[in-house]
Amino acid sequence: MGRKINSPEQIVRKLRQAEVLISQGNTISQASRQLGITEQTYYRWRKLYGGMQVSQAKDRESGG
């Protein structure tokens, strides 16, 4: 399977989707699978982008 590169905005959106799925009773493993990422990727993204808004992720990408 090829590796897909996600933009910071896409990462923040996927983290939000994961939060919704987890709040609906899914495990982190199930939510990650539905988003097409590994659990390890979920935790890494959460560490880097957790609590960020999409606009903040755009700023981070542009170096500002």
N, C-alpha and C positions, 0 to 999 in steps of 0.2 A: 504494500500500500504506500502510495506517495505521501510526501509530507506537504501539508498545506500551511502557508504562511498567512496568519491573520493579522489585520491591522489592529492597533490599540482600541479603536472604536468597536470593532467586531468582538474583541476579547471582552470588553466591558459589557457589551450586549449579551454575550454568551454567559457571562458570570451572573447577570441579572436573570436570565432564563433558568440557570441552574438553581438560583435561590428560590424561584417560583416552584420549580419541580420538587425541590427538597421540602418546601413548605407544604406541598400537596401530599407528602408522605413517602416520596421516593428516597432511596438511599443515594449517597454521593456517587456510588458506582453506577446505579441506574441512570441518574441524571447525566453523568458524564457520557455514558454510552449513547443516550438519546441526542446529545449535542455533538457526538462524533469525535470526542477527545478522550484521552486516558485520565485516570484519577490523578496520576502524577502531574499531568498538564494542568488539571483543575487546581490543584494545590499550589503549583508554581504561579499560575495566573492570579490566584487569589492573594498570594503574598505580594506580587508586584502591583496589581491593579485593584485590589479589594477596596471598596468604599469610594472609588473614583466615579465621577460622572463622565459621560461621553465627551463633553466639551473639555474636561481636564485631560482625558486621554489624547485628544487631538493636540492640545498644547504640549504634552509630553513628547508626542511624536515629532512635532516641529522644533523641539529643543527649547521651548519657552516655558 
